Amino acid sequence: MQHPFLARLSLELAAVGIATLRYQFPYIEQRRRVPDSPEILTSVVRAAVLTASEVSPELPVLAGGKSIGGRMTSQAAAANPPEFTKVKGLVFFGFPLHPPGRPGTKRAEHLAQVALPMLFLQGTRDQFAELNLLRPICASLRSRATLREIETADHSFHVLKSSGKTDAEVLRELAQSVFAWAGRASPGNSTSSLGARKD
């Protein structure tokens, strides 16, 4: 949870009035390369969401994360657990639709069971999600899904010089996108708590 991307993103989110609660999965904490089982990963997500709700009971909650953290959050939300009662929406910073070089949509099948609004922040060079596959998935989710494409950004949101932007400007853009979207997902509230995790 101390990954530079998440640390910088947390600062940018704070600048627009969004608090963050960062956490780690056991396999990261134990410095293992192989992820924990989906059951363990989603239980950690539920615990983090519950903690965010208890720490700041007056705030609406956005749940989400970077890469596998976002995907596990969506899987947890698909089961509609009681811990998600206060969650107003899900935010994915680089949804990992498939492994690089192995395009597919199986990882998105559970999204149809998610009743919450979802924001997909996706780089156009992200090798973990071919946009020609992700766009129709988001379209099928109708008003529940918003896809924001970041030109020339990869899975880590590094952009090409030709984009005319710096990585720092992209981080600021991500935070502002979350803020603007959160206002629509949770009308009347400008501040939320967001859980984030880096794959």
Backbone as ProteinMPNN parsed JSONL, in Angstrom:
{"seq_chain_A": "MQHPFLARLSLELAAVGIATLRYQFPYIEQRRRVPDSPEILTSVVRAAVLTASEVSPELPVLAGGKSIGGRMTSQAAAANPPEFTKVKGLVFFGFPLHPPGRPGTKRAEHLAQVALPMLFLQGTRDQFAELNLLRPICASLRSRATLREIETADHSFHVLKSSGKTDAEVLRELAQSVFAWAGRASPGNSTSSLGARKD", "coords_chain_A": {"N_chain_A": [[0.82, -1.204, 0.0], [2.186, 1.06, 0.092], [3.085, 1.664, -2.358], [4.493, 3.783, -4.838], [2.699, 4.842, -6.812], [0.124, 4.62, -5.614], [0.526, 6.091, -3.313], [1.001, 8.669, -4.314], [-1.387, 9.032, -5.721], [-3.214, 9.018, -3.616], [-2.622, 11.458, -2.406], [-3.402, 13.226, -4.417], [-6.125, 12.655, -4.531], [-6.847, 13.484, -1.982], [-6.488, 16.186, -2.327], [-8.716, 16.919, -3.753], [-10.671, 16.493, -1.944], [-11.24, 13.861, -1.228], [-10.964, 11.258, 0.934], [-8.681, 8.554, 1.64], [-8.452, 5.055, 2.288], [-6.016, 2.85, 2.591], [-4.918, -0.509, 2.002], [-3.512, -3.837, 2.366], [-3.227, -7.015, 0.722], [-2.889, -10.333, 2.128], [-0.851, -11.86, 0.769], [0.822, -9.928, -0.3], [1.633, -8.613, 1.983], [3.115, -10.641, 3.131], [5.07, -10.889, 1.307], [4.871, -12.606, -0.887], [4.738, -13.956, -4.194], [2.626, -15.208, -5.454], [-0.807, -14.675, -5.662], [-3.321, -14.624, -3.026], [-6.138, -16.864, -2.462], [-9.264, -16.241, -4.201], [-11.324, -16.147, -2.296], [-10.055, -15.377, 0.089], [-8.988, -12.909, -0.725], [-11.31, -11.395, -1.351], [-12.497, -11.367, 1.151], [-10.762, -9.771, 2.568], [-11.147, -7.363, 1.222], [-13.832, -6.862, 1.972], [-13.473, -6.499, 4.718], [-11.899, -4.199, 4.72], [-13.647, -2.33, 3.593], [-15.64, -2.31, 5.552], [-14.154, -1.292, 7.682], [-13.555, 1.296, 6.708], [-16.136, 2.347, 6.685], [-16.708, 2.345, 9.402], [-14.717, 3.947, 10.512], [-15.183, 6.472, 9.428], [-18.085, 7.239, 9.769], [-19.825, 9.203, 8.893], [-19.366, 9.699, 6.266], [-19.948, 9.038, 2.765], [-19.086, 6.011, 1.037], [-16.702, 5.01, -1.321], [-15.623, 2.213, -3.03], [-12.8, 0.386, -4.188], [-9.904, 0.033, -6.322], [-6.503, -0.5, -7.476], [-5.749, -2.37, -10.292], [-5.61, -5.768, -9.519], [-6.716, -5.29, -7.046], [-8.949, -3.693, -7.596], [-10.438, -5.478, -9.157], [-10.966, -7.555, -7.324], [-12.493, -6.129, -5.552], [-14.764, -5.635, -7.072], [-15.648, -8.259, -7.381], [-16.251, -8.882, -4.74], [-18.322, -7.051, -4.313], [-20.22, -8.019, -6.072], [-21.427, -10.073, -4.75], [-23.038, -8.767, -3.019], [-22.539, -8.133, -0.175], [-23.17, -7.535, 3.38], [-21.333, -5.681, 4.357], [-21.052, -3.813, 2.397], [-23.067, -1.967, 2.527], [-22.967, 0.85, 2.857], [-21.608, 1.638, 0.642], [-21.306, 3.627, -2.196], [-20.427, 3.488, -4.766], [-18.131, 1.991, -7.173], [-14.682, 2.173, -7.953], [-12.309, 1.729, -10.449], [-8.957, 1.598, -11.026], [-7.439, 0.948, -13.675], [-8.66, -1.684, -14.641], [-8.103, -5.124, -14.536], [-8.74, -6.85, -17.087], [-7.853, -9.062, -18.486], [-4.949, -11.26, -18.73], [-1.803, -9.927, -19.941], [-1.429, -10.14, -23.439], [-3.197, -12.245, -23.637], [-6.054, -12.015, -24.492], [-9.413, -11.743, -23.293], [-12.686, -12.14, -21.779], [-13.628, -13.31, -19.492], [-13.03, -12.585, -16.859], [-14.735, -10.514, -16.395], [-17.288, -11.383, -16.141], [-18.734, -11.455, -13.74], [-19.48, -8.837, -13.317], [-21.999, -8.167, -14.177], [-23.569, -8.778, -12.05], [-23.154, -6.804, -10.236], [-24.631, -4.219, -8.557], [-24.044, -1.608, -8.108], [-22.985, 1.761, -9.092], [-20.243, 2.058, -11.397], [-16.934, 3.115, -12.024], [-14.649, 3.082, -14.538], [-11.352, 3.63, -14.992], [-9.159, 3.796, -17.446], [-6.189, 3.129, -19.24], [-5.259, 3.766, -22.633], [-3.22, 2.247, -23.609], [-3.117, 0.04, -22.028], [-2.134, -3.127, -21.352], [-3.467, -5.029, -19.979], [-6.087, -4.876, -20.507], [-7.767, -4.88, -23.293], [-9.232, -2.365, -25.102], [-11.163, -2.711, -27.063], [-12.476, -4.878, -26.13], [-13.263, -4.16, -23.554], [-14.89, -1.895, -23.852], [-17.46, -2.763, -25.016], [-18.334, -4.303, -22.842], [-18.683, -2.439, -20.791], [-20.662, -0.93, -22.034], [-22.735, -2.779, -22.034], [-23.4, -2.797, -19.406], [-24.797, -0.569, -19.096], [-26.185, 2.306, -17.584], [-24.884, 1.876, -15.222], [-22.157, 1.74, -15.564], [-19.283, 3.708, -16.161], [-16.899, 4.608, -18.439], [-13.745, 5.881, -18.572], [-11.321, 6.859, -20.655], [-7.811, 7.054, -20.738], [-5.639, 8.687, -22.634], [-2.893, 7.233, -24.242], [-1.935, 6.095, -21.901], [-0.484, 3.496, -19.894], [-0.829, 0.358, -18.066], [0.063, 1.18, -15.606], [-0.471, 3.795, -15.684], [1.425, 5.411, -16.875], [2.291, 7.779, -19.27], [2.827, 8.479, -22.783], [5.257, 10.762, -24.132], [4.24, 12.048, -26.289], [1.637, 12.515, -25.657], [1.442, 14.925, -24.486], [1.173, 15.344, -21.839], [2.214, 14.998, -18.397], [3.097, 12.312, -16.132], [2.354, 13.087, -13.586], [0.384, 14.971, -14.099], [-1.544, 13.314, -15.17], [-2.221, 11.745, -12.95], [-3.447, 13.709, -11.416], [-5.591, 14.225, -13.067], [-6.922, 11.768, -12.921], [-7.776, 11.797, -10.232], [-9.47, 14.036, -10.271], [-11.379, 13.122, -12.036], [-12.533, 11.055, -10.553], [-13.626, 12.557, -8.474], [-15.535, 14.168, -9.839], [-17.202, 12.191, -10.907], [-18.021, 10.899, -8.554], [-19.673, 12.772, -7.403], [-21.919, 12.491, -8.956], [-22.547, 9.835, -8.512], [-23.048, 9.809, -5.819], [-25.011, 11.965, -4.93], [-24.968, 15.208, -3.427], [-22.902, 14.814, -1.679], [-19.556, 15.565, -1.241], [-17.294, 14.411, -0.364], [-15.573, 11.405, 0.108], [-14.72, 8.035, 1.154], [-12.15, 5.979, 0.07], [-11.017, 2.824, -0.806], [-7.931, 1.495, -1.803], [-5.725, -0.557, -3.751], [-2.672, -1.876, -4.847], [-1.711, -3.952, -7.505]], "CA_chain_A": [[0.0, 0.0, 0.0], [3.105, 2.196, 0.016], [3.541, 1.795, -3.737], [4.514, 5.204, -5.211], [1.492, 5.257, -7.533], [-0.985, 4.809, -4.679], [0.857, 7.184, -2.397], [0.765, 9.929, -5.035], [-2.816, 9.128, -6.011], [-3.896, 9.396, -2.371], [-2.433, 12.906, -2.22], [-4.247, 13.926, -5.393], [-7.511, 12.492, -4.097], [-7.028, 14.362, -0.818], [-6.554, 17.565, -2.82], [-10.081, 17.2, -4.216], [-11.603, 16.229, -0.848], [-11.57, 12.438, -1.083], [-10.055, 10.548, 1.843], [-8.407, 7.178, 1.209], [-8.047, 4.025, 3.24], [-5.241, 1.864, 1.829], [-4.714, -1.777, 2.711], [-2.765, -4.829, 1.599], [-3.636, -8.399, 0.807], [-1.891, -11.125, 2.863], [0.308, -12.295, -0.01], [1.718, -8.783, -0.41], [2.184, -8.415, 3.333], [4.093, -11.711, 3.363], [6.038, -10.808, 0.198], [4.746, -13.758, -1.782], [4.399, -13.554, -5.555], [1.35, -15.804, -5.855], [-1.93, -14.093, -4.914], [-4.168, -15.463, -2.19], [-7.347, -17.337, -3.125], [-10.291, -15.203, -4.295], [-12.085, -16.073, -1.037], [-9.274, -14.566, 1.023], [-8.883, -11.55, -1.255], [-12.581, -10.675, -1.192], [-12.757, -11.157, 2.589], [-9.96, -8.604, 2.944], [-11.865, -6.209, 0.687], [-14.996, -6.601, 2.826], [-12.976, -5.963, 5.999], [-11.451, -2.821, 4.484], [-14.846, -1.505, 3.397], [-16.26, -2.17, 6.865], [-13.31, -0.375, 8.453], [-13.783, 2.657, 6.201], [-17.472, 2.763, 7.134], [-16.677, 2.56, 10.85], [-13.806, 5.051, 10.834], [-15.823, 7.729, 9.029], [-19.495, 6.871, 9.546], [-20.592, 10.296, 8.291], [-19.004, 9.84, 4.856], [-20.287, 7.963, 1.833], [-17.899, 5.216, 0.741], [-16.411, 4.46, -2.641], [-14.689, 1.095, -2.882], [-12.124, 0.118, -5.453], [-8.474, -0.178, -6.209], [-5.65, -0.599, -8.653], [-5.532, -3.7, -10.848], [-6.308, -6.877, -8.849], [-7.503, -4.731, -5.946], [-10.238, -3.295, -8.143], [-11.186, -6.656, -9.593], [-11.464, -8.25, -6.142], [-13.562, -5.3, -4.992], [-15.971, -5.882, -7.858], [-16.129, -9.601, -7.054], [-16.887, -8.804, -3.425], [-19.578, -6.314, -4.464], [-21.177, -8.833, -6.822], [-22.138, -10.912, -3.782], [-23.877, -7.868, -2.225], [-22.368, -8.428, 1.253], [-23.647, -6.463, 4.258], [-20.293, -4.664, 4.553], [-21.133, -2.83, 1.313], [-24.303, -1.196, 2.677], [-22.72, 2.288, 2.687], [-20.842, 1.892, -0.58], [-22.093, 4.337, -3.206], [-19.923, 3.194, -6.098], [-16.844, 1.32, -7.286], [-13.726, 2.855, -8.834], [-11.247, 0.828, -10.886], [-7.801, 2.217, -11.656], [-6.826, -0.089, -14.49], [-9.313, -2.972, -14.394], [-7.348, -6.171, -15.245], [-9.716, -7.69, -17.772], [-7.198, -10.302, -18.918], [-3.485, -11.172, -18.675], [-1.223, -9.375, -21.168], [-1.259, -11.068, -24.543], [-4.197, -13.318, -23.591], [-7.335, -11.306, -24.404], [-10.601, -12.503, -22.932], [-13.642, -11.369, -20.97], [-14.134, -14.133, -18.387], [-12.88, -11.861, -15.589], [-15.774, -9.489, -16.27], [-18.628, -11.99, -16.12], [-19.441, -11.144, -12.492], [-19.882, -7.429, -13.263], [-23.45, -8.081, -14.392], [-24.218, -8.942, -10.743], [-22.857, -5.635, -9.404], [-25.734, -3.265, -8.671], [-23.543, -0.262, -7.827], [-22.326, 2.475, -10.192], [-18.833, 1.702, -11.523], [-16.1, 3.997, -12.837], [-13.462, 2.428, -15.077], [-10.315, 4.544, -15.464], [-8.371, 2.832, -18.212], [-5.262, 3.659, -20.224], [-5.449, 3.217, -23.975], [-2.132, 1.29, -23.863], [-3.128, -0.948, -20.945], [-2.075, -4.482, -21.906], [-4.327, -5.903, -19.183], [-7.493, -4.679, -20.902], [-7.95, -4.35, -24.636], [-10.43, -1.53, -25.059], [-12.204, -3.244, -27.941], [-13.209, -5.841, -25.309], [-13.826, -3.503, -22.374], [-15.956, -0.954, -24.223], [-18.791, -3.391, -25.057], [-18.722, -4.752, -21.504], [-19.218, -1.257, -20.112], [-21.924, -0.571, -22.689], [-23.76, -3.743, -21.618], [-23.778, -2.475, -18.027], [-25.631, 0.622, -19.244], [-25.898, 3.477, -16.756], [-24.066, 1.518, -14.052], [-20.723, 1.82, -15.873], [-18.7, 4.859, -16.844], [-15.536, 4.309, -18.875], [-12.943, 7.069, -18.88], [-10.083, 6.421, -21.283], [-6.683, 7.974, -20.58], [-4.866, 8.532, -23.866], [-1.5, 6.743, -24.232], [-1.532, 5.577, -20.584], [-0.383, 2.045, -19.768], [-1.508, -0.176, -16.884], [0.518, 1.96, -14.447], [-0.835, 5.172, -16.011], [2.513, 6.167, -17.489], [1.855, 8.233, -20.59], [3.863, 8.821, -23.742], [5.516, 12.193, -24.241], [3.383, 12.579, -27.35], [0.33, 12.87, -25.104], [1.478, 16.313, -24.044], [0.937, 15.38, -20.399], [3.147, 14.282, -17.533], [2.432, 11.329, -15.266], [1.753, 13.822, -12.465], [-0.867, 15.569, -14.576], [-2.498, 12.22, -15.325], [-2.708, 11.424, -11.605], [-4.385, 14.77, -11.046], [-6.769, 13.995, -13.902], [-7.631, 10.624, -12.345], [-8.449, 12.24, -9.009], [-10.565, 14.933, -10.637], [-12.413, 12.286, -12.648], [-13.228, 10.379, -9.46], [-14.412, 13.569, -7.764], [-16.688, 14.548, -10.654], [-18.086, 11.032, -10.995], [-18.572, 10.627, -7.224], [-20.774, 13.706, -7.195], [-23.105, 11.939, -9.615], [-22.873, 8.547, -7.887], [-23.527, 10.063, -4.459], [-25.408, 13.372, -4.928], [-25.022, 15.913, -2.161], [-21.718, 14.528, -0.886], [-18.345, 15.829, -2.012], [-16.161, 13.718, 0.216], [-15.81, 9.965, 0.263], [-13.601, 7.216, 1.568], [-11.858, 5.067, -1.03], [-9.988, 1.824, -0.56], [-7.153, 1.247, -3.012], [-4.693, -1.593, -3.597], [-1.875, -2.045, -6.054], [-1.337, -5.317, -7.86]], "C_chain_A": [[0.861, 1.264, 0.0], [3.657, 2.375, -1.392], [3.457, 3.269, -4.149], [3.252, 5.678, -5.931], [0.358, 5.545, -6.563], [-0.721, 5.931, -3.699], [0.58, 8.531, -3.065], [-0.711, 10.116, -5.346], [-3.599, 9.553, -4.776], [-3.783, 10.89, -2.108], [-3.316, 13.699, -3.178], [-5.721, 13.813, -5.025], [-7.803, 13.39, -2.895], [-7.202, 15.813, -1.264], [-7.937, 17.933, -3.34], [-11.121, 16.794, -3.167], [-12.036, 14.792, -0.694], [-10.525, 11.769, -0.209], [-9.818, 9.14, 1.312], [-8.05, 6.297, 2.398], [-7.328, 2.966, 2.413], [-5.017, 0.62, 2.684], [-3.968, -2.736, 1.793], [-3.381, -6.204, 1.764], [-2.54, -9.195, 1.512], [-0.667, -11.507, 2.037], [1.308, -11.169, -0.24], [2.407, -8.53, 0.923], [3.289, -9.425, 3.619], [5.125, -11.819, 2.247], [6.067, -12.074, -0.648], [4.317, -13.264, -3.158], [3.016, -14.066, -5.981], [0.206, -15.221, -5.015], [-2.665, -15.127, -4.062], [-5.373, -15.929, -3.001], [-8.359, -16.189, -3.218], [-11.104, -15.049, -3.012], [-11.362, -15.204, -0.013], [-9.225, -13.115, 0.557], [-10.179, -10.776, -1.058], [-12.936, -10.463, 0.276], [-11.964, -9.961, 3.102], [-10.623, -7.33, 2.442], [-13.05, -5.864, 1.589], [-14.57, -6.003, 4.165], [-12.542, -4.512, 5.843], [-12.638, -1.885, 4.318], [-15.555, -1.273, 4.73], [-15.474, -1.191, 7.727], [-13.527, 1.064, 8.019], [-15.123, 3.191, 6.684], [-17.489, 3.097, 8.617], [-15.81, 3.744, 11.233], [-14.439, 6.401, 10.526], [-17.297, 7.487, 8.726], [-20.309, 7.962, 8.86], [-20.335, 10.426, 6.792], [-19.565, 8.708, 4.007], [-18.995, 7.249, 1.455], [-17.866, 4.827, -0.731], [-15.421, 3.331, -2.402], [-14.021, 0.852, -4.224], [-10.645, -0.113, -5.254], [-7.788, -0.228, -7.55], [-5.489, -2.06, -9.039], [-6.31, -4.78, -10.085], [-7.143, -6.385, -7.672], [-8.883, -4.299, -6.407], [-11.083, -4.491, -8.537], [-11.755, -7.424, -8.397], [-12.573, -7.452, -5.452], [-14.856, -5.539, -5.746], [-16.532, -7.272, -7.577], [-16.814, -9.629, -5.694], [-18.253, -8.133, -3.539], [-20.637, -7.138, -5.169], [-21.999, -9.727, -5.903], [-23.062, -10.102, -2.875], [-23.768, -8.145, -0.722], [-22.837, -7.266, 2.119], [-22.623, -5.359, 4.479], [-20.389, -3.544, 3.522], [-22.375, -1.934, 1.413], [-24.105, 0.286, 2.404], [-22.001, 2.635, 1.391], [-21.744, 2.493, -1.647], [-21.639, 4.036, -4.625], [-18.563, 2.537, -6.039], [-15.964, 2.056, -8.285], [-12.579, 1.907, -9.15], [-10.148, 1.615, -11.591], [-7.055, 1.133, -12.43], [-7.422, -1.45, -14.187], [-8.58, -4.053, -15.197], [-8.286, -7.183, -15.906], [-9.138, -9.04, -18.173], [-5.687, -10.163, -18.752], [-2.955, -10.577, -19.98], [-1.025, -10.455, -22.232], [-2.257, -12.21, -24.588], [-5.593, -12.707, -23.459], [-8.505, -12.233, -24.129], [-11.488, -11.658, -22.038], [-14.178, -12.132, -19.764], [-14.082, -13.385, -17.054], [-13.968, -10.813, -15.37], [-17.167, -10.069, -16.115], [-19.421, -11.611, -14.876], [-19.965, -9.713, -12.44], [-21.379, -7.244, -13.476], [-24.217, -8.191, -13.078], [-23.975, -7.762, -9.808], [-23.941, -4.59, -9.625], [-25.28, -1.815, -8.514], [-23.013, 0.427, -9.087], [-20.831, 2.143, -10.199], [-18.122, 2.686, -12.443], [-14.842, 3.238, -13.236], [-12.521, 3.504, -15.606], [-9.259, 3.675, -16.141], [-7.47, 3.526, -19.223], [-5.464, 3.006, -21.578], [-4.331, 2.255, -24.365], [-2.061, 0.205, -22.794], [-3.191, -2.36, -21.535], [-2.927, -5.474, -21.118], [-5.806, -5.737, -19.559], [-7.556, -4.05, -22.29], [-9.284, -3.608, -24.676], [-11.531, -2.022, -25.988], [-13.003, -4.351, -27.253], [-13.919, -5.159, -24.145], [-14.984, -2.57, -22.726], [-17.33, -1.628, -24.304], [-19.273, -3.908, -23.712], [-19.343, -3.588, -20.742], [-20.557, -0.843, -20.713], [-23.051, -1.496, -22.235], [-24.246, -3.477, -20.196], [-24.622, -1.205, -17.957], [-25.219, 1.738, -18.279], [-25.044, 3.155, -15.537], [-22.579, 1.711, -14.311], [-20.37, 3.096, -16.609], [-17.263, 4.503, -17.174], [-14.843, 5.608, -19.245], [-11.596, 6.588, -19.405], [-9.001, 7.49, -21.156], [-5.732, 7.727, -21.744], [-3.392, 8.249, -23.59], [-1.045, 6.188, -22.882], [-1.462, 4.058, -20.612], [-1.068, 1.593, -18.476], [-1.12, 0.578, -15.605], [0.241, 3.445, -14.618], [0.372, 6.04, -16.351], [2.049, 6.54, -18.889], [3.053, 8.547, -21.476], [4.054, 10.336, -23.792], [4.609, 12.839, -25.276], [2.0, 12.977, -26.85], [0.261, 14.334, -24.696], [1.233, 16.474, -22.563], [2.059, 14.674, -19.671], [2.373, 13.254, -16.72], [1.736, 12.023, -14.098], [0.426, 14.456, -12.88], [-1.946, 14.507, -14.755], [-3.061, 11.816, -13.972], [-3.735, 12.447, -11.143], [-5.702, 14.597, -11.806], [-7.601, 12.821, -13.374], [-8.426, 11.051, -11.117], [-9.645, 13.136, -9.321], [-11.712, 14.163, -11.276], [-13.23, 11.567, -11.582], [-14.138, 11.366, -8.732], [-15.682, 13.917, -8.545], [-17.7, 13.407, -10.727], [-18.754, 10.751, -9.651], [-19.739, 11.552, -6.915], [-22.057, 13.224, -7.833], [-23.537, 10.632, -8.955], [-23.474, 8.729, -6.502], [-23.896, 11.533, -4.337], [-25.451, 13.969, -3.527], [-23.824, 15.672, -1.27], [-20.472, 14.762, -1.739], [-17.131, 15.082, -1.498], [-16.494, 12.258, 0.458], [-14.56, 9.281, 0.766], [-13.384, 6.141, 0.514], [-10.767, 4.104, -0.642], [-9.242, 1.534, -1.852], [-6.038, 0.243, -2.735], [-3.964, -1.751, -4.908], [-1.518, -3.49, -6.264], [0.187, -5.429, -7.898]], "O_chain_A": [[0.351, 2.382, -0.08], [4.591, 3.15, -1.6], [2.467, 3.937, -3.849], [2.785, 6.791, -5.691], [-0.3, 6.581, -6.661], [-1.642, 6.643, -3.299], [-0.006, 9.425, -2.454], [-1.233, 11.227, -5.249], [-4.534, 10.349, -4.87], [-4.735, 11.517, -1.644], [-3.904, 14.714, -2.802], [-6.479, 14.769, -5.189], [-8.878, 13.984, -2.803], [-7.961, 16.573, -0.663], [-8.3, 19.109, -3.371], [-12.315, 16.754, -3.462], [-13.079, 14.516, -0.1], [-9.346, 11.717, -0.562], [-10.667, 8.593, 0.609], [-7.435, 6.737, 3.369], [-7.956, 2.262, 1.622], [-4.937, 0.688, 3.91], [-3.814, -2.481, 0.598], [-3.975, -6.521, 2.795], [-1.38, -8.783, 1.5], [0.45, -11.481, 2.554], [2.508, -11.419, -0.362], [3.608, -8.268, 0.979], [4.281, -9.101, 4.272], [5.953, -12.73, 2.242], [7.124, -12.547, -1.066], [3.61, -12.262, -3.268], [2.328, -13.424, -6.775], [0.254, -15.273, -3.786], [-2.636, -16.326, -4.337], [-5.602, -15.44, -4.108], [-8.318, -15.265, -2.405], [-11.527, -13.943, -2.676], [-11.986, -14.392, 0.67], [-9.402, -12.197, 1.358], [-10.148, -9.618, -0.64], [-13.605, -9.487, 0.614], [-12.435, -9.224, 3.968], [-10.659, -6.326, 3.153], [-13.249, -4.698, 1.93], [-15.231, -5.104, 4.685], [-12.786, -3.688, 6.725], [-12.634, -0.772, 4.844], [-16.017, -0.166, 5.005], [-16.058, -0.357, 8.42], [-13.667, 1.954, 8.857], [-15.231, 4.361, 7.051], [-18.19, 4.013, 9.047], [-16.129, 4.469, 12.175], [-14.255, 7.363, 11.271], [-17.712, 7.523, 7.568], [-21.371, 7.682, 8.304], [-21.023, 11.192, 6.117], [-19.653, 7.565, 4.457], [-17.917, 7.836, 1.548], [-18.86, 4.379, -1.301], [-14.471, 3.497, -1.637], [-14.617, 1.088, -5.275], [-10.192, -0.418, -4.151], [-8.396, -0.029, -8.602], [-5.131, -2.892, -8.205], [-7.537, -4.716, -10.01], [-8.161, -6.99, -7.335], [-9.873, -4.509, -5.706], [-12.289, -4.524, -8.289], [-12.893, -7.891, -8.445], [-13.477, -8.027, -4.845], [-15.924, -5.636, -5.141], [-17.749, -7.453, -7.537], [-17.825, -10.307, -5.511], [-19.226, -8.587, -2.938], [-21.827, -6.98, -4.898], [-23.127, -10.096, -6.23], [-23.785, -10.67, -2.057], [-24.783, -8.369, -0.061], [-22.898, -6.131, 1.647], [-22.995, -4.22, 4.76], [-19.868, -2.451, 3.742], [-22.691, -1.216, 0.465], [-24.963, 0.923, 1.792], [-21.809, 3.811, 1.083], [-22.803, 1.951, -1.965], [-22.37, 4.293, -5.582], [-17.915, 2.52, -4.993], [-16.433, 2.507, -9.33], [-11.952, 1.349, -8.249], [-10.386, 2.227, -12.632], [-6.153, 0.485, -11.899], [-6.777, -2.285, -13.552], [-8.445, -3.921, -16.414], [-8.581, -8.236, -15.341], [-9.849, -10.044, -18.197], [-5.19, -9.042, -18.644], [-3.597, -10.713, -21.021], [-0.518, -11.541, -21.949], [-2.183, -13.059, -25.476], [-6.243, -12.866, -22.425], [-8.583, -13.345, -24.652], [-11.087, -10.584, -21.59], [-15.086, -11.653, -19.085], [-14.977, -13.529, -16.221], [-14.102, -10.282, -14.268], [-18.134, -9.321, -15.972], [-20.641, -11.46, -14.94], [-20.812, -9.403, -11.603], [-21.958, -6.267, -13.002], [-25.366, -7.759, -12.986], [-24.527, -7.72, -8.709], [-24.147, -4.129, -10.747], [-26.058, -0.894, -8.762], [-22.633, -0.246, -10.046], [-20.224, 1.968, -9.143], [-18.634, 3.046, -13.503], [-14.066, 2.807, -12.383], [-12.853, 4.21, -16.558], [-8.553, 2.913, -15.481], [-7.915, 4.396, -19.971], [-5.803, 1.825, -21.659], [-4.466, 1.52, -25.344], [-1.043, -0.476, -22.673], [-4.191, -2.737, -22.145], [-3.094, -6.621, -21.533], [-6.671, -6.396, -18.981], [-7.416, -2.836, -22.439], [-10.327, -4.159, -24.325], [-12.71, -1.777, -25.731], [-14.076, -4.726, -27.724], [-15.037, -5.529, -23.788], [-15.952, -2.47, -21.972], [-18.285, -1.12, -23.716], [-20.477, -3.952, -23.458], [-20.398, -3.731, -20.123], [-21.475, -0.452, -19.992], [-24.188, -1.057, -22.069], [-25.349, -3.872, -19.821], [-25.099, -0.821, -16.889], [-24.038, 2.07, -18.176], [-24.532, 4.064, -14.884], [-21.808, 1.836, -13.36], [-21.053, 3.51, -17.545], [-16.492, 4.137, -16.288], [-15.298, 6.342, -20.122], [-10.821, 5.976, -18.669], [-9.236, 8.667, -21.426], [-5.097, 6.676, -21.824], [-2.743, 8.942, -22.807], [0.127, 5.842, -22.732], [-2.273, 3.404, -21.267], [-1.805, 2.365, -17.862], [-1.884, 0.609, -14.641], [0.665, 4.261, -13.799], [0.351, 7.253, -16.143], [1.483, 5.714, -19.605], [4.145, 8.841, -20.99], [3.123, 11.097, -23.527], [4.253, 14.013, -25.168], [1.271, 13.693, -27.536], [-0.819, 14.913, -24.574], [1.1, 17.593, -22.068], [2.77, 13.852, -20.25], [1.147, 13.314, -16.63], [0.662, 11.602, -13.669], [-0.533, 14.474, -12.108], [-3.125, 14.77, -14.518], [-4.261, 11.568, -13.856], [-4.759, 12.098, -10.556], [-6.784, 14.798, -11.254], [-8.831, 12.872, -13.38], [-9.601, 10.711, -10.978], [-10.704, 13.005, -8.707], [-12.879, 14.504, -11.085], [-14.453, 11.473, -11.679], [-15.283, 11.045, -8.414], [-16.773, 13.955, -7.977], [-18.907, 13.629, -10.622], [-19.934, 10.401, -9.613], [-20.688, 11.154, -6.238], [-23.15, 13.497, -7.337], [-24.729, 10.346, -8.846], [-24.294, 7.927, -6.056], [-23.163, 12.289, -3.698], [-25.902, 13.335, -2.574], [-23.733, 16.269, -0.197], [-20.355, 14.216, -2.836], [-16.066, 15.11, -2.115], [-17.57, 11.926, 0.955], [-13.48, 9.871, 0.801], [-14.331, 5.466, 0.109], [-9.699, 4.522, -0.194], [-9.869, 1.344, -2.895], [-5.48, 0.197, -1.639], [-4.586, -1.758, -5.97], [-1.08, -4.178, -5.343], [0.721, -6.502, -8.179]]}, "name": "protein", "num_of_chains": 1, "seq": "MQHPFLARLSLELAAVGIATLRYQFPYIEQRRRVPDSPEILTSVVRAAVLTASEVSPELPVLAGGKSIGGRMTSQAAAANPPEFTKVKGLVFFGFPLHPPGRPGTKRAEHLAQVALPMLFLQGTRDQFAELNLLRPICASLRSRATLREIETADHSFHVLKSSGKTDAEVLRELAQSVFAWAGRASPGNSTSSLGARKD"}
